[in-house]
């Protein structure tokens, strides 16, 4: 009896019928109350246009597009420079693996774009938000020795005069939006699967809370290892009550881990919601089956991209900027970390 009900539920989702009959107006109305795909897709389209607009204007710019020059005499420790290149190589490999495993391989097998590929795309477009780190002030310093082509900060909405000429990393900065997104969601869903197997009665809230803590710990270890071994980036201005190693080159705001883990958890929830759903749709794709066949895939894709963009902005960049701007913990930044247009002329 239980299996029969489950089969009927799947049938009602896949072909619009329930128990062999046409879905009634009342049942369709109740189901449609949970639809979310259209508003998420609208926001996803807007977010994609914002990202593409910033990138195109950046690429067309005569002053902002191109590697940030390394000043004469600006020498970095050779050991850390080698470690930086290793970080770039490993990060690039992770991205290529994700493209193959999450997008190319499933498409070749099934002939369609799956949720993992859409989450991957959400991370790619979400990378545009990384320039928001320094919209108002120098909060996050990039190493000019990283492979870079400048940054598009000046072309993002709400830019108010922060540094706009520095080396946004392309080979480790961009990959972070992949492995803190889709890669983390793969790990997160694996954790939840093991928790459910070990504790069959565990609630979603408890499973997600444990996963969030694991993400926080993992981020703290990973980022502090990167910072100390490569000098790839530094947090230049932080909120001291929530900062460890305050006032040093390696100061680390704990809210960095809290926010990064929140993003990873959001990706995990989207992916897990699809695994738990009979129709295989994530929480932001609800209602896609009621769209015309030609609209389903693009609307689903834009919905996922929009949800990923919202996660990056609301769970990470807004709280990071707010706490950073009011922060007072600083240190003397090495010359190879200093943006070319910072400090402002008036302060020089």
C-alpha positions in Angstrom: 0.0 0.0 0.0 2.8 2.4 0.9 4.6 1.6 -2.4 1.4 2.1 -4.4 0.9 5.6 -2.9 4.5 6.5 -3.6 4.1 5.3 -7.3 0.9 7.4 -7.6 2.7 10.4 -6.3 5.5 10.0 -8.8 2.9 9.6 -11.6 1.0 12.7 -10.6 4.2 14.8 -10.9 5.6 13.3 -14.0 2.5 13.2 -16.3 0.0 15.4 -14.5 -2.3 12.5 -13.4 -3.2 11.3 -9.9 -4.5 7.8 -9.4 -5.3 7.5 -13.2 -7.4 10.7 -13.3 -6.8 14.2 -14.3 -5.6 16.5 -11.5 -8.5 18.5 -10.1 -8.4 22.3 -10.0 -8.3 22.1 -6.2 -5.3 19.7 -6.1 -3.5 21.7 -8.7 -4.1 24.9 -6.7 -2.8 23.4 -3.5 0.3 22.1 -5.3 0.9 25.5 -7.0 1.2 27.2 -3.7 4.6 25.6 -3.3 5.8 26.7 -6.7 9.0 28.8 -6.6 10.6 28.3 -10.0 9.2 31.4 -11.7 10.4 34.1 -9.1 13.7 32.4 -8.7 14.2 32.3 -12.5 13.3 36.0 -12.9 15.9 36.9 -10.3 18.4 34.4 -11.9 18.0 36.2 -15.2 18.5 39.6 -13.6 21.6 38.3 -11.7 23.1 36.8 -14.8 22.6 40.1 -16.7 24.3 42.0 -13.8 27.3 39.6 -14.0 27.6 39.7 -17.7 27.3 43.5 -17.8 30.1 43.9 -15.3 32.4 41.4 -17.1 31.8 42.8 -20.5 32.5 46.4 -19.3 35.6 45.2 -17.5 36.9 43.4 -20.6 36.3 46.4 -22.7 38.0 48.7 -20.2 41.4 50.2 -21.1 42.3 50.7 -17.4 40.9 47.8 -15.5 41.4 44.8 -17.7 44.9 43.2 -17.7 47.4 41.8 -15.2 48.1 44.1 -12.3 51.8 45.0 -12.6 54.2 43.9 -9.9 56.3 46.7 -8.7 60.1 46.7 -9.1 61.7 45.2 -6.0 58.4 43.6 -4.9 59.8 40.2 -4.1 57.8 37.4 -2.5 59.2 34.5 -0.5 60.1 31.8 -3.0 58.7 29.0 -0.9 55.3 30.8 -0.6 55.4 31.6 -4.3 55.8 27.9 -5.1 53.0 27.1 -2.7 50.8 29.7 -4.5 51.4 28.0 -7.8 50.6 24.6 -6.3 47.3 26.1 -4.9 46.4 27.5 -8.4 47.2 24.1 -10.0 45.1 22.1 -7.5 42.2 24.6 -7.6 42.1 24.5 -11.4 42.2 20.7 -11.3 39.2 20.6 -8.9 37.2 22.9 -11.3 38.0 20.7 -14.3 37.0 17.6 -12.4 33.7 19.2 -11.4 33.0 20.1 -15.0 33.7 16.6 -16.1 31.9 14.8 -13.2 29.0 17.1 -12.7 28.2 18.4 -16.2 29.9 16.7 -19.1 29.7 13.0 -17.9 26.0 13.2 -16.9 25.1 15.1 -20.1 26.8 12.4 -22.3 25.1 9.7 -20.3 21.6 11.2 -20.0 21.5 13.8 -22.8 20.3 16.5 -20.4 21.5 19.1 -18.0 21.1 17.9 -14.4 21.0 19.8 -11.1 24.7 19.4 -10.4 25.5 21.1 -13.7 23.2 23.9 -12.8 24.8 24.3 -9.4 28.1 24.4 -11.1 26.9 27.2 -13.4 25.5 29.0 -10.4 29.0 29.0 -8.9 30.6 30.2 -12.2 28.2 33.2 -12.5 28.3 33.7 -8.8 32.0 34.4 -9.1 31.1 37.9 -10.3 30.1 38.6 -6.7 33.7 38.2 -5.5 34.5 41.8 -6.6 31.9 42.9 -4.0 34.5 42.1 -1.3 36.0 45.6 -1.7 33.0 47.7 -2.9 33.4 50.2 0.0 36.8 49.7 1.5 39.9 47.4 1.3 38.7 44.4 3.3 40.3 41.6 1.3 43.7 41.8 -0.3 44.8 39.7 -3.2 48.3 38.7 -4.0 49.4 40.4 -7.2 51.6 37.4 -8.0 48.5 35.3 -8.6 47.5 34.8 -12.2 45.1 37.6 -12.8 43.6 40.1 -15.3 42.6 42.8 -12.9 39.1 43.0 -11.4 35.6 44.3 -12.3 34.8 45.9 -9.0 34.2 49.3 -10.5 31.5 47.9 -12.8 29.4 46.3 -10.1 26.2 47.9 -8.6 26.7 49.9 -5.4 30.4 50.5 -6.0 31.3 53.5 -3.8 35.0 54.1 -4.3 36.8 51.1 -2.8 40.0 49.7 -4.4 39.3 48.8 -8.1 42.8 47.9 -9.5 44.1 44.7 -7.9 44.7 41.2 -9.0 41.5 39.1 -8.6 42.8 35.6 -8.8 41.5 33.5 -11.7 43.1 30.2 -10.8 42.3 30.0 -7.1 39.7 32.7 -6.5 37.3 31.5 -9.2 37.6 27.8 -8.1 36.5 28.7 -4.6 33.1 29.5 -6.0 33.0 26.0 -7.3 34.4 24.0 -4.4 32.5 26.0 -1.7 29.4 25.5 -3.9 28.8 22.3 -5.8 31.8 20.4 -4.4 30.8 21.2 -0.8 27.2 20.1 -1.6 28.5 16.7 -2.7 30.3 16.4 0.6 27.3 17.8 2.5 24.9 15.3 1.0 27.3 12.5 1.8 27.4 13.6 5.4 23.6 13.7 5.6 23.4 10.3 4.0 25.7 8.8 6.6 23.9 10.6 9.5 20.6 9.2 8.3 22.0 5.7 8.0 23.5 5.9 11.5 20.6 7.7 13.1 17.4 6.8 11.1 15.2 9.2 13.2 17.5 12.2 12.9 15.6 15.3 11.8 16.6 17.5 8.8 17.3 20.4 11.2 19.7 18.3 13.2 21.4 16.8 10.1 21.8 20.2 8.5 23.1 21.7 11.8 25.8 19.0 12.1 26.8 19.5 8.4 27.0 23.3 9.0 29.4 22.8 11.9 31.5 20.4 9.8 31.6 23.1 7.1 32.7 25.8 9.6 35.5 23.6 10.9 36.6 22.6 7.4 36.7 26.1 6.2 38.7 27.4 9.1 41.3 24.7 8.6 41.4 25.1 4.8 41.6 28.9 4.7 44.1 29.3 7.5 46.3 26.7 5.8 46.1 28.6 2.5 46.8 32.0 4.1 49.8 30.9 6.1 51.4 28.8 3.4 50.8 30.9 0.2 50.0 34.5 1.1 47.3 34.2 -1.6 45.1 36.6 0.3 44.7 38.4 3.6 41.9 40.0 5.5 43.0 43.6 5.8 40.3 45.0 8.0 38.2 42.9 10.4 35.8 43.1 13.3 38.2 42.3 16.2 35.8 40.7 18.7 35.2 37.9 16.0 38.9 37.8 14.8 41.6 35.4 15.8 45.3 36.4 15.4 44.1 40.0 15.2 46.5 42.6 14.2 48.8 40.2 12.3 49.2 39.3 8.6 47.3 36.1 9.4 44.4 37.6 11.2 41.3 35.6 10.4 37.7 36.7 11.0 35.6 33.8 12.3 32.6 35.2 10.5 34.5 34.3 7.3 34.0 30.6 8.2 30.4 31.2 9.4 29.4 32.9 6.2 31.3 30.5 3.8 29.7 27.5 5.6 26.3 29.1 5.2 26.8 29.2 1.5 28.0 25.6 1.4 25.0 24.6 3.5 22.6 26.4 1.1 24.0 24.5 -1.9 23.7 21.3 0.1 20.1 22.0 1.0 19.2 22.6 -2.7 20.9 19.4 -3.7 19.5 17.3 -0.8 16.0 18.6 -1.4 16.2 17.2 -5.0 17.4 13.9 -3.7 14.6 13.7 -1.2 11.9 14.8 -3.7 10.0 12.2 -5.8 10.2 14.4 -8.9 13.9 15.0 -8.5 13.4 18.8 -8.3 15.2 21.0 -5.8 13.3 23.4 -3.5 13.9 26.3 -5.9 12.6 24.4 -9.0 9.2 23.6 -7.6 6.5 24.0 -10.2 8.7 23.4 -13.2 6.5 20.4 -14.2 3.6 22.8 -14.7 5.5 24.9 -17.2 5.4 24.3 -21.0 8.1 21.7 -22.0 10.1 24.3 -23.9 10.4 26.5 -20.8 11.2 23.9 -18.2 15.0 23.6 -18.6 15.8 27.3 -19.0 13.5 28.3 -16.1 15.0 25.6 -13.9 18.5 26.7 -14.8 17.8 30.4 -14.1 16.1 29.5 -10.9 19.1 27.6 -9.6 21.5 30.3 -10.8 19.4 32.9 -9.0 19.4 30.9 -5.8 23.1 30.5 -5.9 23.6 34.2 -6.5 21.3 35.0 -3.6 23.3 32.7 -1.4 26.6 34.4 -2.3 25.2 37.9 -1.7 23.0 37.4 1.3 24.8 34.7 3.2 28.4 35.8 2.5 29.1 39.2 1.0 26.6 41.4 2.8 27.5 40.2 6.4 31.2 40.1 5.4 31.1 43.7 4.2 29.0 44.9 7.1 31.3 43.4 9.8 34.5 44.4 7.8 33.5 48.0 7.3 32.8 48.5 11.1 36.0 46.6 11.9 39.2 48.2 13.3 41.7 45.3 13.3 44.3 46.1 10.7 48.0 45.5 10.0 50.7 46.7 7.6 50.0 45.1 4.2 52.9 43.8 2.1 53.4 45.7 -1.1 52.5 42.7 -3.3 49.1 42.7 -1.6 48.4 46.4 -2.0 45.9 47.5 -4.8 47.5 49.9 -7.3 44.8 52.6 -6.5 45.0 52.3 -2.7 45.1 54.2 -0.4 43.0 56.9 -2.1 45.0 59.8 -3.5 43.9 62.2 -0.8 45.3 59.9 1.9 48.7 59.5 0.3 
